[in-house]
Amino acid sequence: MMHCQMLLFIGFTGTPISKKDKNTREVFGDYIDVYDMTQAVEDGATRPVYYESRVVQLKLDKNTLELIDSTYDIFRGTV
């Protein structure tokens, strides 16, 4: 791969590339710039984002909970 020796990898992401070990910096190196939501709102690139955390109390019977768990396991591939 001698023809690729001068290539650079640059990642434009606000999300880690791997959920498990969050190794974005390991793959792409240190940040060359950081542009966060505060800057985006201040310069008018985006509207403010407001978040209100809410806890919803679910009343699920045991069979429904077991169905949810088993379905999750199937999608996750652990069955």
CYANA upper distance limits for C-alpha pairs under 8 A (distance plus 0.5 A):
  1 MET  CA      5 GLN  CA      7.58
  9 PHE  CA     28 PHE  CA      6.48
 10 ILE  CA     28 PHE  CA      6.60
 11 GLY  CA     28 PHE  CA      6.87
 16 PRO  CA     22 LYS  CA      5.64
 16 PRO  CA     23 ASN  CA      7.27
 16 PRO  CA     24 THR  CA      5.87
 17 ILE  CA     22 LYS  CA      6.89
 17 ILE  CA     23 ASN  CA      7.20
 17 ILE  CA     24 THR  CA      5.91
 18 SER  CA     22 LYS  CA      5.35
 18 SER  CA     23 ASN  CA      6.65
 18 SER  CA     24 THR  CA      7.61
 23 ASN  CA     27 VAL  CA      6.87
 24 THR  CA     28 PHE  CA      6.57
 24 THR  CA     29 GLY  CA      8.18
 25 ARG  CA     29 GLY  CA      5.18
 25 ARG  CA     30 ASP  CA      6.17
 25 ARG  CA     31 TYR  CA      7.95
 26 GLU  CA     30 ASP  CA      8.47
 35 TYR  CA     39 GLN  CA      6.81
 35 TYR  CA     40 ALA  CA      7.68
 36 ASP  CA     40 ALA  CA      6.85
 37 MET  CA     41 VAL  CA      6.65
 37 MET  CA     46 THR  CA      8.48
 38 THR  CA     42 GLU  CA      6.65
 39 GLN  CA     43 ASP  CA      6.64
 40 ALA  CA     44 GLY  CA      6.59
 40 ALA  CA     45 ALA  CA      5.51
 40 ALA  CA     46 THR  CA      6.08
 41 VAL  CA     45 ALA  CA      6.55
 41 VAL  CA     46 THR  CA      5.66
 41 VAL  CA     47 ARG  CA      6.20
 41 VAL  CA     48 PRO  CA      6.28
 60 LEU  CA     64 THR  CA      6.62
 60 LEU  CA     65 LEU  CA      6.92
 61 ASP  CA     65 LEU  CA      6.90
 62 LYS  CA     66 GLU  CA      6.70
 63 ASN  CA     67 LEU  CA      6.66
 64 THR  CA     68 ILE  CA      6.71
 65 LEU  CA     69 ASP  CA      6.71
 66 GLU  CA     70 SER  CA      6.58
 67 LEU  CA     71 THR  CA      6.53
 68 ILE  CA     72 TYR  CA      6.59
 69 ASP  CA     73 ASP  CA      6.73
 70 SER  CA     74 ILE  CA      6.81
 71 THR  CA     75 PHE  CA      6.89
 72 TYR  CA     76 ARG  CA      6.54
 73 ASP  CA     77 GLY  CA      6.49
 73 ASP  CA     78 THR  CA      5.81
 73 ASP  CA     79 VAL  CA      6.40
 74 ILE  CA     78 THR  CA      6.76
 74 ILE  CA     79 VAL  CA      6.08
